Amino acid sequence: MSKSKSTLTDLYNGELYPAETIPADSKEYQRQDAAIHKAFLDLHKTLSNNQILLLEAYLENRSEATKIELESTFAEGFKLGAKIMMEVVSGNPPSIKNINLVIREGKKDDTNNNAEGH
């Protein structure tokens, strides 16, 4: 990250890469990645050329679908975080009994009228 004191400025200027902050250096991740790689190589040895092409097409499509899922999850998490911040800043967070409803449905509870319009 740059020396800027603004995360928003860094994001705007392309100096912040949230998608690239995966835990690749964790032992657990490295073990799992090695197991996946070994399983792929073992499977690859048993396949015909046509089966290899089919597998590679499957993996490419699966990778694209996973990318879409991760982008959506990131966006939803960001929206939820922003929503929580707006409620905290407004001084009118929902009552405790309504928090599960707010999170589960992704919208404000109709019984919590003082949070409307935020």
CYANA upper distance limits for C-alpha pairs under 8 A (distance plus 0.5 A):
  1 MET  CA     10 ASP  CA      7.79
  1 MET  CA     15 GLU  CA      6.42
  1 MET  CA     16 LEU  CA      6.42
  2 SER  CA     10 ASP  CA      7.31
  2 SER  CA     15 GLU  CA      6.92
  4 SER  CA      9 THR  CA      7.81
  4 SER  CA     10 ASP  CA      7.20
  6 SER  CA     10 ASP  CA      6.82
  7 THR  CA     11 LEU  CA      6.58
  7 THR  CA     16 LEU  CA      8.23
  8 LEU  CA     12 TYR  CA      6.59
  9 THR  CA     13 ASN  CA      6.55
 10 ASP  CA     14 GLY  CA      6.68
 10 ASP  CA     15 GLU  CA      5.40
 10 ASP  CA     16 LEU  CA      6.05
 11 LEU  CA     15 GLU  CA      6.31
 11 LEU  CA     16 LEU  CA      5.40
 11 LEU  CA     17 TYR  CA      8.01
 17 TYR  CA     21 THR  CA      7.57
 23 PRO  CA     29 TYR  CA      7.18
 24 ALA  CA     29 TYR  CA      6.41
 24 ALA  CA     30 GLN  CA      7.05
 25 ASP  CA     29 TYR  CA      7.61
 25 ASP  CA     30 GLN  CA      7.37
 26 SER  CA     30 GLN  CA      6.78
 27 LYS  CA     31 ARG  CA      6.63
 28 GLU  CA     32 GLN  CA      6.73
 29 TYR  CA     33 ASP  CA      6.51
 30 GLN  CA     34 ALA  CA      6.57
 31 ARG  CA     35 ALA  CA      6.72
 32 GLN  CA     36 ILE  CA      6.72
 33 ASP  CA     37 HIS  CA      6.65
 34 ALA  CA     38 LYS  CA      6.63
 35 ALA  CA     39 ALA  CA      6.64
 36 ILE  CA     40 PHE  CA      6.63
 37 HIS  CA     41 LEU  CA      6.75
 38 LYS  CA     42 ASP  CA      6.61
 39 ALA  CA     43 LEU  CA      6.60
 40 PHE  CA     44 HIS  CA      6.41
 41 LEU  CA     45 LYS  CA      6.81
 42 ASP  CA     46 THR  CA      7.53
 43 LEU  CA     47 LEU  CA      7.24
 44 HIS  CA     52 ILE  CA      7.25
 47 LEU  CA     51 GLN  CA      6.06
 47 LEU  CA     52 ILE  CA      6.44
 48 SER  CA     52 ILE  CA      6.64
 49 ASN  CA     53 LEU  CA      6.86
 50 ASN  CA     54 LEU  CA      6.82
 51 GLN  CA     55 LEU  CA      6.55
 52 ILE  CA     56 GLU  CA      6.58
 53 LEU  CA     57 ALA  CA      6.68
 54 LEU  CA     58 TYR  CA      6.65
 55 LEU  CA     59 LEU  CA      6.59
 56 GLU  CA     60 GLU  CA      6.59
 57 ALA  CA     61 ASN  CA      6.74
 58 TYR  CA     62 ARG  CA      6.52
 59 LEU  CA     63 SER  CA      6.45
 60 GLU  CA     64 GLU  CA      6.84
 61 ASN  CA     65 ALA  CA      6.73
 62 ARG  CA     66 THR  CA      6.59
 63 SER  CA     67 LYS  CA      6.68
 64 GLU  CA     68 ILE  CA      6.86
 65 ALA  CA     69 GLU  CA      6.73
 66 THR  CA     70 LEU  CA      6.58
 67 LYS  CA     71 GLU  CA      6.62
 68 ILE  CA     72 SER  CA      6.65
 69 GLU  CA     73 THR  CA      6.58
 70 LEU  CA     74 PHE  CA      6.49
 71 GLU  CA     75 ALA  CA      6.65
 72 SER  CA     76 GLU  CA      6.59
 73 THR  CA     77 GLY  CA      6.54
 74 PHE  CA     78 PHE  CA      6.57
 75 ALA  CA     79 LYS  CA      6.61
 76 GLU  CA     80 LEU  CA      6.59
 77 GLY  CA     81 GLY  CA      6.60
 78 PHE  CA     82 ALA  CA      6.63
 79 LYS  CA     83 LYS  CA      6.51
 80 LEU  CA     84 ILE  CA      6.64
 80 LEU  CA    103 ILE  CA      8.40
 81 GLY  CA     85 MET  CA      6.70
 82 ALA  CA     86 MET  CA      6.62
 83 LYS  CA     87 GLU  CA      6.75
 84 ILE  CA     88 VAL  CA      6.67
 85 MET  CA     89 VAL  CA      6.50
 86 MET  CA     90 SER  CA      6.44
 86 MET  CA    118 HIS  CA      7.69
 87 GLU  CA     91 GLY  CA      6.90
 87 GLU  CA     92 ASN  CA      6.38
 87 GLU  CA     93 PRO  CA      5.32
 87 GLU  CA     94 PRO  CA      8.24
 87 GLU  CA    115 ALA  CA      8.10
 87 GLU  CA    118 HIS  CA      8.13
 88 VAL  CA     92 ASN  CA      7.26
 88 VAL  CA     93 PRO  CA      6.38
 90 SER  CA    118 HIS  CA      8.47
 92 ASN  CA    114 ASN  CA      7.29
 92 ASN  CA    115 ALA  CA      6.55
 93 PRO  CA    115 ALA  CA      7.51
 94 PRO  CA     98 ASN  CA      6.61
 94 PRO  CA     99 ILE  CA      6.77
 94 PRO  CA    112 ASN  CA      6.97
 94 PRO  CA    115 ALA  CA      7.47
 95 SER  CA     99 ILE  CA      7.07
 95 SER  CA    112 ASN  CA      8.25
 96 ILE  CA    100 ASN  CA      8.49
 98 ASN  CA    102 VAL  CA      6.74
 98 ASN  CA    109 ASP  CA      7.28
 99 ILE  CA    103 ILE  CA      6.73
100 ASN  CA    104 ARG  CA      6.33
101 LEU  CA    105 GLU  CA      6.31
101 LEU  CA    106 GLY  CA      8.29
101 LEU  CA    107 LYS  CA      8.42
101 LEU  CA    108 LYS  CA      8.36
101 LEU  CA    109 ASP  CA      7.29
102 VAL  CA    106 GLY  CA      5.97
102 VAL  CA    107 LYS  CA      5.82
102 VAL  CA    108 LYS  CA      5.86
102 VAL  CA    109 ASP  CA      6.69
103 ILE  CA    107 LYS  CA      7.80
108 LYS  CA    112 ASN  CA      7.75
108 LYS  CA    115 ALA  CA      7.89
108 LYS  CA    116 GLU  CA      7.89
109 ASP  CA    113 ASN  CA      8.43
112 ASN  CA    116 GLU  CA      7.89
